[in-house]
């Protein structure tokens, strides 16, 4: 066997081994995209509110909404509890269709950062711990013509479990997140 043929075979076997390793890793993770639904911290008012979530209407078909208390107000918020929903967020929406905002739910403490790429509305964001206490907040500015890599990045000052986006000036402020007031 020539050196060239041997090198081609070795290269082919190496590529095949790498492909098998990647496929094995994907299988161990449970697939390419994690579509499991993040759950709220059990036993909290947030968990009880999310347990009563109902199907959302236009423009959020396929998602659920819940009623959550923030700063003495009861807000109707769309729930983003899967990776694909959190990535999409409120991009491209000029009107929230009667909803007050979007609640991003993470199954464990997170440091995920946010961008306003493709988002036309200024948004207030408040990050909350597992018990619904605010840990950080800011106002995010629209970045319609940018990308995730060119638009400003917004991050909480510490790890969080929930993030609530509302139109700037229309949320409940940096108040505790929980059940709607009676």
N, C-alpha and C positions, 0 to 999 in steps of 0.2 A: 504494500500500500504506500502510495506517495505521501510526502509530507503535506502537500496541499489537501489531499483527501482526508488525511488524519486531522488537520486543522479545521476543516469544514465540519467533520463529525463532532469534534470536541466543542466547537462553537455552537452547533445545533443542540447538543446535549446540555450545554450550559444555559442556553436560552430556554429550553424545555424545562430545566430544573427551576429557573427563576419564575417562569409562568406558573408552574405547579405550586411553588412557595406562595406566590401572590394569591392564587385561587384558594389555597388552604387558609391563609390569613383572612380572606373575605368570608369563607365558610365559618370560621371560628367566631367572627364578629356577628354572624347571623345575616349576612347579605351586604350589598353595596351601600344601601341607605338604611339608617336606623329609623324605622317608622313607628317604633313603639311610642305609646302615649306616656308622657311624663305625668306623674301623679303629684298632687299637693301633699304637703306634710300632713299625715293622718292626725285626726282629732282637733284640727284647727278650724276656726270659722271659715277660712278660705277653702279648706277641703269640703266642708259642708255646702258652701255656695257652689263650688264646681261640680259636686255630685248632683246638683239640681239643674245643671246646664241643659239647654235645649238647642235644637238645630237653628242656626242663624239663617237669615234671609239675605237677599241681594244687598250688597255685592259680595257677600261672604258665604255663598252656598258651599256646602261640604264642611263647614266649620260649625262649632257650637258657640253659644253665648251664655254668659252667666250674669247675675246681678250681684255686684260687690259694693260694699260700703267703703267710702273713702272720704275722710273729713266731714262726717255728718251727712253726706249725700249718698244716694244710691245710684250707681252707674251701671249701664248696660254695656258690657265689654265682650268683644269677641275673644275667644280663647285660642291661643297658638301654643299647643302642647306637643307638637311633633316637629322634628328638624325642618322638614320642608315648609311647614307653616311659619316657623320662626324666621327662616331665611326670606320668605316672601314678605312677611310683615304687612305694612301699609303702603308698599311701593305702588306707584301709579294711581293712587286713589285721590280724587279731588273732593269726594263726598263720602262720609262714613255711613251713609244710609240709615241714619237714626240711631246708630250706636255711638257710645261716648269714647270708645278707644279700643285698644287691644292689650290683653294680658298675656305676656310670655311666661309660660310655666316650664320650669326645669325640674327634673327628678332628683337633682342633688345640687349643692351649692355650685355656682358657676361664676366665671369671670368673662363670659362671652361679651364681645364688644359690638356696638351698633354703628351702622352707617346710614345716611339718608339718601343713598344712591337711588335715583328714580322716584324719590318721594317729594311730592309737590307742596305738602303742608308743613308748616313749622309745628313741631311736636314737643310737648313736655314729656319727659321720661322720669319715672321714679323707680328706683330699684329697692326691693324689699327682702328681708331675711325670711327664713322658713316660718316665722310666727307673724309675718305681715308688718313688721316694723321697718320704716324707711331707713336705708343705709346710705343713699346718695340720690341726687336728682340734678337735672339740668334741662335746658331748652335746646333742642336740636333744630338746626336750620335746614331748609330744603336744599337739595343738591340734585336737581333734575337732570342736568347734562353730564354729570360725573359718573364714575364707576366705583365699585367697592374699594378699589385701590387708590382712587384720586380724591374721593370725598373725605371730609373730616371724619374721624373715628371718635365715638363717644363711649366712655367706659365708666363703670361704677368705681367708687373709691375703695370698695371692699367686695368680697364675694357676696352673692345674692342668690335667691331662689326664684323670685318673680320680678318681672319688669312690666310696668304699666305705661303705655304710651297713650296720650290724649292730645287733642288739638291744643296748641299753646293757649294757655289761659282758660281752658274749659274743664280741667280735671279737678281733683279734690285737693291739690297741693301735696306737699310731703307729709301726709297724715297716714295713720295706721290703716292698713288694708284688712278688711274682714267682711263680716256679714252686713247686709243692709240694715239700717236702723229700723226699728219697729214702728 
